[in-house]
Every structure is written in structure tokens, then in C-alpha cells.
């Protein structure tokens, strides 16, 4: 599977992942929830394999990009009806840097 396919497949799971992390770690800080999401994504998307295959030549910048995707997803979810149920607030679900 080429790199672009892996990346797009990984991104498609971010909204569900963020929602699941919020449900499991609702009482934790935003940064703790973001760390859990980052850890899961890194493992699930086979980042290690991509780095080994030289498809990701700068792992730190790749991680930074994934971090921004998670932040954007949280921002979108917090501004939607998803947050109205009281399970998330803009301060509770927002991942900080």
C-alpha cells in the first residue's frame, strides 16, 4: 500500500478515534486525551513501517502534522452538535499543544 493511501486511511479514522477517546478519558485533560489519540494513530497507521521504508523522511514533522489533524478534528467536533450532549466542552475536549 502506498504512503498516500495509508495516510488517507489513517485520517479517515480521526473523528471516530477522537470521539472514542473522549468517551473513555472524559475526565482527563485535553493534552492527555490528545496523547492517547496520537499513540493509537501512530500504532494503527504503521508509521514505523513507513519510516523504515523511507516514505516518511521526517518523522517529527509527520507527527506534528498528525497532531494538527487531531486538533482540527477536536475543534470541529466541539463546534458541532456533538458537544451539545454535555459529553464534551470546548475546554474539556480541546487538546492543547
RASUL-V586797 format. One record per pair of residues at least 24 apart in sequence whose C-alpha atoms are under 6 Angstrom apart, sorted by the first residue. I is the first residue (numbers start at 1). J is the second residue. If there is no record, write none. Layout:
# RASUL-V586797
{{I J} {I J}}
This chain:
# RASUL-V586797
{{10 45} {30 93} {30 94} {30 95} {30 96} {31 95} {31 96} {34 95}}
